[in-house]
Amino acid sequence: MKRMKVYIHALLICAGLSSFSQGVSKSILEEIKHRSEQSHSDALIIIKDGKVIHENYFGKAEKPIYIASAGKSLTSLAIGKLIDKKLLDSLDQPIYTIYPEWKQGRKKDVTVRMLMNHTSGIQNNLNASIELEPAPDYKVDNIVKLALAAELTDDPGSSIIYNNKAVALLGGIVKKLSGSNFDDFFAKEFFEPMNIVDYEWIKDKSGNPTVHGAFVIKASDLAKFGILILNDGVYKNARIISEEWIDESLKQSQEFTPIWGLLWWRLPEYEKRIIDDSIWSSWKEAVVDGAFLDKMLPIKDKVFDSKDQFYAAMEHILGEQWPEALNRELPKSIKLSRRIYGEKIMAYYADGYRGNYLVIIPETKIIAVRCADSQGFDYKTDFFPEFVSLVSKL
């Protein structure tokens, strides 16, 4: 996929309708600005055709912000760099060739690709705070050893589930193959050539960056990675990473869903939902309560044009606390609906807790960043989940 080369040539800070000349929607831009302010954002940057058409730090000095899982997409770049430098043979290299203790049982079949596309089968809790970031100090002794010691709950490659622990192991792989700690390796290969100097790291007690969520970075520096992606791995006329890796990391990374590349999210042009016969049969086989099935029967086989419409139907049937009701009624392994995706991909993006986003729209040459720190953040209302879809409509 070819992308136009763009660079930041000018700052049009808090631009009103200078955006008209940039060919973006005034109404969508105003909605993004309003929702960003309303949701206690700490930074909002929108770049179009190499020009910053809006930049706002909401009355505060810009500072590095913990971007949580949005950093996974930067971790992906580090693995790409290993391949470029021929330190990693391929994404399909088994983990046991790096950690020989994994040459046993099902673990011998796990590859680097599987760690990155969430199909490794490694035991994992979706809530990272339970195992990887436990209270009171949110640090484990050694996150790499913790990941290595994990059992497999599924056969490698047989299923897909978002997996923080699998990603955490990538930091150890970078250290093993490069001979440098992940933070030193990443700083040398990316921060230094991209003139990023103000940053911090989240680390475990042994000093390993917790690469499932390790980056503390300024929003304006996070935007530079959007430029790097849009430019096929080039930043300010310097080749930072290969175009081949950019393409590989952004394409669909496994057979199960089009929404994931290699630690990058992908936004299809639409996402429809349906409770079809396959979903209904799985509920019955799980011996779901008959009263629940009766409630859901009126919407069986109805196609919802968006997940928001589907969620609204859930709320109408089950009440405002419908997610909790579903957790009571359906086993965790049972799907709520079948998703139908459009073939066209509108955006590629990094996504982190509290709504920390880096969004790249190749077709319109738009890069957008929204960051939110924990201070003053309302965890019930401020995640701004519609940010990516709004940016895709600019």
C-alpha positions as CSV (number, residue, x, y, z in Angstrom):
1,M,0.0,0.0,0.0
2,K,1.5,3.3,-1.1
3,R,1.1,6.4,1.2
4,M,1.9,10.0,0.3
5,K,5.0,11.4,2.1
6,V,4.1,14.1,4.6
7,Y,6.0,16.3,7.0
8,I,4.9,18.9,9.5
9,H,5.6,22.2,7.7
10,A,3.5,24.6,9.7
11,L,1.6,24.8,13.0
12,L,-1.9,26.2,12.6
13,I,-2.6,25.9,16.3
14,C,-6.3,25.7,17.3
15,A,-7.1,26.6,13.7
16,G,-10.7,27.6,13.1
17,L,-11.5,27.1,9.5
18,S,-8.1,27.1,8.1
19,S,-9.2,23.4,7.9
20,F,-11.4,24.3,4.9
21,S,-8.3,24.7,2.8
22,Q,-7.2,21.3,4.1
23,G,-10.4,19.6,2.8
24,V,-11.8,18.4,6.1
25,S,-15.3,18.6,7.5
26,K,-15.9,21.6,9.7
27,S,-18.7,19.9,11.6
28,I,-16.7,16.7,12.3
29,L,-13.7,18.7,13.3
30,E,-15.8,20.8,15.7
31,E,-17.3,17.6,17.2
32,I,-13.9,16.1,17.8
33,K,-12.7,19.3,19.4
34,H,-15.8,19.5,21.6
35,R,-15.7,15.9,22.7
36,S,-12.0,16.1,23.4
37,E,-12.5,19.0,25.7
38,Q,-15.6,17.5,27.3
39,S,-13.8,14.2,28.0
40,H,-10.9,15.8,29.9
41,S,-8.3,15.2,27.1
42,D,-4.7,16.5,27.7
43,A,-3.8,16.7,24.0
44,L,-5.4,16.7,20.6
45,I,-3.4,17.0,17.4
46,I,-4.8,16.7,13.9
47,I,-2.5,16.7,10.9
48,K,-3.7,16.9,7.3
49,D,-1.4,16.8,4.2
50,G,1.6,17.5,6.4
51,K,0.1,20.5,8.2
52,V,-1.1,20.7,11.8
53,I,-4.6,22.0,11.4
54,H,-5.5,21.7,15.1
55,E,-3.3,21.4,18.2
56,N,-4.6,21.8,21.7
57,Y,-3.2,21.0,25.2
58,F,-6.3,22.4,27.0
59,G,-4.6,25.1,28.9
60,K,-1.7,22.9,30.2
61,A,1.9,22.6,29.2
62,E,2.6,19.6,27.0
63,K,4.2,16.7,28.9
64,P,4.9,13.0,28.4
65,I,1.8,10.9,29.0
66,Y,1.5,7.2,29.7
67,I,-0.2,5.9,26.5
68,A,-0.9,2.4,27.9
69,S,-1.7,-0.2,25.2
70,A,-1.2,2.3,22.4
71,G,2.4,1.5,23.0
72,K,1.9,-2.0,21.6
73,S,1.9,-0.5,18.1
74,L,5.3,1.0,18.8
75,T,6.5,-2.4,20.2
76,S,5.5,-3.8,16.8
77,L,8.0,-1.4,15.2
78,A,10.8,-2.8,17.4
79,I,10.1,-6.3,16.1
80,G,10.1,-5.0,12.6
81,K,13.5,-3.5,13.3
82,L,14.8,-6.9,14.5
83,I,13.8,-8.3,11.1
84,D,15.3,-5.4,9.2
85,K,18.6,-5.9,11.0
86,K,18.4,-9.7,10.4
87,L,18.5,-10.4,14.1
88,L,15.1,-12.2,13.8
89,D,14.8,-14.7,10.9
90,S,11.1,-14.3,10.4
91,L,7.8,-13.8,12.2
92,D,7.3,-17.5,11.9
93,Q,10.4,-18.3,13.9
94,P,9.4,-20.5,16.9
95,I,9.9,-18.9,20.4
96,Y,11.9,-22.0,21.4
97,T,14.7,-20.9,19.1
98,I,15.1,-17.8,21.3
99,Y,14.0,-19.4,24.6
100,P,15.0,-23.1,24.4
101,E,13.0,-24.0,27.5
102,W,9.9,-23.6,25.3
103,K,10.9,-26.7,23.2
104,Q,8.2,-28.8,24.8
105,G,4.6,-29.7,24.4
106,R,2.4,-27.2,22.7
107,K,4.8,-24.3,23.5
108,K,7.2,-25.5,20.8
109,D,4.6,-24.4,18.2
110,V,4.3,-20.8,19.3
111,T,5.9,-18.3,17.0
112,V,6.7,-14.6,17.2
113,R,3.8,-13.9,14.8
114,M,1.4,-15.6,17.2
115,L,2.6,-13.4,20.1
116,M,1.8,-10.4,17.9
117,N,-1.5,-11.4,16.4
118,H,-3.1,-12.7,19.7
119,T,-3.2,-16.4,18.7
120,S,-0.4,-17.8,20.9
121,G,-2.8,-19.5,23.3
122,I,-0.8,-18.2,26.3
123,Q,-2.9,-18.0,29.6
124,N,-3.9,-14.4,30.0
125,N,-6.2,-12.2,31.9
126,L,-7.8,-9.4,29.8
127,N,-7.4,-7.1,32.8
128,A,-3.7,-6.4,32.9
129,S,-3.9,-5.0,36.4
130,I,-4.7,-8.5,37.8
131,E,-1.4,-10.2,36.8
132,L,0.9,-7.8,35.1
133,E,0.2,-4.6,37.0
134,P,-0.9,-5.7,40.5
135,A,-1.4,-3.3,43.4
136,P,0.0,-1.7,45.4
137,D,3.0,-0.6,43.3
138,Y,1.8,-2.0,39.9
139,K,5.1,-3.8,39.3
140,V,5.8,-7.5,39.0
141,D,9.3,-8.8,39.7
142,N,10.1,-9.8,36.2
143,I,7.4,-9.6,33.5
144,V,9.4,-11.6,30.9
145,K,9.9,-14.5,33.3
146,L,6.2,-14.3,34.2
147,A,5.2,-14.6,30.5
148,L,7.7,-17.5,29.9
149,A,6.2,-19.4,32.8
150,A,2.6,-19.1,31.7
151,E,0.7,-22.2,30.6
152,L,-1.2,-22.4,27.3
153,T,-5.0,-22.4,27.6
154,D,-5.5,-23.0,23.8
155,D,-3.6,-24.7,21.0
156,P,-1.3,-22.2,19.3
157,G,-3.0,-20.6,16.3
158,S,-6.4,-22.2,17.1
159,S,-8.2,-19.1,18.5
160,I,-7.7,-15.4,19.0
161,I,-8.0,-13.3,22.2
162,Y,-6.3,-10.0,23.1
163,N,-3.3,-11.0,25.1
164,N,-1.2,-8.6,27.2
165,K,1.1,-11.4,28.5
166,A,2.0,-12.6,25.0
167,V,3.0,-9.0,24.1
168,A,5.0,-8.6,27.3
169,L,7.3,-11.4,26.1
170,L,8.3,-9.4,23.1
171,G,10.4,-7.1,25.3
172,G,12.5,-10.1,26.3
173,I,12.8,-11.2,22.7
174,V,14.2,-7.8,21.7
175,K,16.7,-8.0,24.6
176,K,17.8,-11.5,23.7
177,L,18.3,-10.9,20.0
178,S,19.7,-7.4,20.1
179,G,21.8,-7.6,23.2
180,S,20.2,-4.4,24.6
181,N,17.4,-3.7,26.9
182,F,14.2,-2.9,25.0
183,D,14.3,0.8,26.1
184,D,17.9,1.3,25.0
185,F,17.2,-0.5,21.7
186,F,14.1,1.5,20.9
187,A,15.7,4.8,21.9
188,K,18.6,4.2,19.6
189,E,16.6,2.9,16.6
190,F,13.6,5.3,16.8
191,F,13.7,8.1,19.4
192,E,17.2,9.4,18.5
193,P,16.7,9.6,14.7
194,M,13.3,11.1,15.2
195,N,14.5,13.7,17.7
196,I,12.4,12.5,20.5
197,V,14.1,13.4,23.8
198,D,11.4,13.8,26.5
199,Y,10.1,10.4,27.4
200,E,9.9,7.9,30.3
201,W,9.3,4.1,30.6
202,I,7.1,1.9,32.7
203,K,9.3,-1.0,34.0
204,D,9.0,-4.0,36.2
205,K,11.2,-4.4,39.4
206,S,13.9,-6.0,37.3
207,G,14.1,-3.0,34.9
208,N,12.4,-4.6,32.0
209,P,10.1,-2.2,30.1
210,T,6.6,-3.7,30.3
211,V,6.1,-3.5,26.5
212,H,2.4,-4.3,26.6
213,G,2.1,-0.8,28.1
214,A,5.5,0.8,28.6
215,F,5.6,4.1,26.8
216,V,5.4,7.5,28.4
217,I,5.6,10.0,25.5
218,K,4.5,13.4,24.4
219,A,1.5,13.6,22.1
220,S,3.5,15.6,19.5
221,D,6.1,12.8,19.5
222,L,3.5,10.1,19.2
223,A,2.3,12.0,16.1
224,K,5.7,11.6,14.6
225,F,5.1,7.8,14.5
226,G,2.0,8.5,12.5
227,I,4.1,10.4,10.0
228,L,6.5,7.5,9.9
229,I,3.7,5.0,9.1
230,L,2.2,7.3,6.5
231,N,5.6,7.7,4.8
232,D,6.2,4.0,4.6
233,G,8.9,4.0,7.2
234,V,10.6,7.3,6.3
235,Y,10.8,10.3,8.7
236,K,12.3,13.6,7.4
237,N,14.0,12.0,4.5
238,A,15.6,9.3,6.6
239,R,14.7,5.7,6.3
240,I,13.9,4.5,9.9
241,I,12.3,1.1,9.1
242,S,11.6,-0.8,6.0
243,E,8.5,-0.2,3.8
244,E,8.1,-4.0,3.8
245,W,7.6,-4.0,7.6
246,I,5.0,-1.2,7.5
247,D,3.0,-3.2,5.0
248,E,3.3,-6.4,6.8
249,S,2.3,-4.9,10.2
250,L,-0.8,-3.2,8.9
251,K,-2.3,-6.0,6.9
252,Q,-4.7,-8.6,8.5
253,S,-2.5,-10.7,10.6
254,Q,-4.6,-13.9,11.1
255,E,-7.6,-15.6,9.7
256,F,-10.1,-14.8,12.5
257,T,-10.8,-11.1,12.2
258,P,-9.8,-8.2,9.9
259,I,-9.6,-5.7,12.8
260,W,-6.1,-6.6,13.9
261,G,-2.8,-6.2,12.1
262,L,0.5,-6.9,14.0
263,L,-0.3,-4.9,17.1
264,W,-2.1,-2.3,15.0
265,W,-5.9,-1.9,15.0
266,R,-7.7,-1.7,11.7
267,L,-11.0,0.1,11.1
268,P,-13.2,-1.5,8.5
269,E,-15.7,0.8,6.6
270,Y,-18.5,-0.8,8.6
271,E,-19.1,-3.3,11.3
272,K,-22.6,-4.9,11.4
273,R,-23.9,-7.3,14.1
274,I,-26.3,-10.2,13.9
275,I,-27.5,-13.0,16.3
276,D,-27.7,-15.7,13.6
277,D,-28.3,-19.4,13.9
278,S,-24.7,-20.2,14.7
279,I,-24.8,-17.8,17.7
280,W,-28.2,-19.0,18.8
281,S,-27.1,-22.6,18.7
282,S,-24.0,-21.9,20.8
283,W,-26.2,-20.3,23.4
284,K,-28.5,-23.3,23.5
285,E,-25.5,-25.7,23.8
286,A,-24.2,-23.6,26.7
287,V,-27.6,-24.2,28.4
288,V,-28.3,-20.5,28.6
289,D,-31.4,-19.7,30.7
290,G,-34.6,-20.0,28.7
291,A,-36.0,-16.7,30.0
292,F,-32.9,-15.0,28.5
293,L,-33.5,-16.7,25.1
294,D,-37.1,-15.5,25.2
295,K,-36.0,-11.9,25.7
296,M,-33.5,-12.1,22.9
297,L,-35.7,-13.9,20.4
298,P,-37.3,-10.7,18.8
299,I,-33.9,-9.6,17.5
300,K,-32.6,-13.0,16.3
301,D,-31.5,-12.7,12.7
302,K,-31.9,-8.9,12.7
303,V,-28.9,-7.2,11.1
304,F,-27.7,-4.1,13.0
305,D,-25.9,-1.7,10.8
306,S,-23.4,-0.7,13.6
307,K,-22.3,-1.9,16.9
308,D,-23.9,1.2,18.5
309,Q,-27.3,0.1,17.1
310,F,-26.7,-3.4,18.5
311,Y,-25.7,-2.0,21.9
312,A,-28.8,0.2,21.9
313,A,-30.9,-2.9,21.3
314,M,-29.2,-4.7,24.2
315,E,-29.9,-1.7,26.5
316,H,-33.6,-1.7,25.4
317,I,-34.0,-5.4,26.2
318,L,-31.8,-5.8,29.2
319,G,-31.6,-2.3,30.7
320,E,-28.8,0.2,31.3
321,Q,-26.7,-2.4,33.0
322,W,-26.8,-4.8,30.0
323,P,-23.1,-5.7,30.0
324,E,-23.4,-7.0,33.6
325,A,-26.6,-8.8,32.6
326,L,-24.8,-10.5,29.7
327,N,-21.9,-11.5,31.9
328,R,-24.4,-13.2,34.2
329,E,-26.2,-15.0,31.4
330,L,-23.5,-16.0,28.9
331,P,-20.3,-17.9,29.6
332,K,-17.1,-15.9,28.8
333,S,-16.3,-18.3,25.9
334,I,-19.6,-17.7,24.2
335,K,-19.9,-14.9,21.6
336,L,-22.7,-12.3,21.8
337,S,-23.1,-11.8,18.1
338,R,-21.5,-12.5,14.7
339,R,-19.7,-9.5,13.2
340,I,-19.9,-8.6,9.5
341,Y,-17.1,-6.3,8.4
342,G,-16.7,-4.2,5.3
343,E,-13.7,-5.1,3.1
344,K,-12.3,-1.6,2.9
345,I,-10.0,-0.5,5.7
346,M,-10.6,3.2,6.6
347,A,-7.9,3.7,9.3
348,Y,-5.0,2.1,11.1
349,Y,-4.6,3.0,14.8
350,A,-3.0,2.5,18.1
351,D,-5.4,2.3,21.0
352,G,-4.7,2.6,24.7
353,Y,-6.5,2.7,28.1
354,R,-8.2,6.1,28.8
355,G,-8.6,6.6,25.1
356,N,-5.0,7.3,24.1
357,Y,-5.1,7.1,20.3
358,L,-2.8,7.5,17.3
359,V,-5.0,7.3,14.1
360,I,-3.7,7.2,10.5
361,I,-6.0,7.6,7.5
362,P,-3.9,6.9,4.4
363,E,-6.6,7.9,1.9
364,T,-7.0,11.4,3.2
365,K,-3.4,11.8,4.6
366,I,-4.7,12.5,8.1
367,I,-2.9,11.8,11.3
368,A,-4.7,12.3,14.6
369,V,-3.6,12.0,18.2
370,R,-5.7,12.2,21.4
371,C,-4.1,11.6,24.8
372,A,-5.5,11.7,28.3
373,D,-3.6,11.5,31.5
374,S,-5.1,10.0,34.7
375,Q,-5.3,13.3,36.5
376,G,-8.9,14.7,36.4
377,F,-10.0,11.8,34.2
378,D,-13.5,10.4,34.7
379,Y,-13.2,6.6,34.1
380,K,-17.0,6.4,33.6
381,T,-17.3,9.0,30.8
382,D,-14.0,10.1,29.4
383,F,-12.7,7.2,27.2
384,F,-13.9,8.9,24.0
385,P,-14.4,5.6,22.1
386,E,-15.9,7.3,19.0
387,F,-12.6,9.2,18.3
388,V,-11.3,6.8,15.7
389,S,-14.6,6.7,13.7
390,L,-14.9,10.5,13.9
391,V,-11.4,11.0,12.6
392,S,-12.2,8.5,9.7
393,K,-15.0,10.8,8.7
394,L,-12.9,14.0,8.5
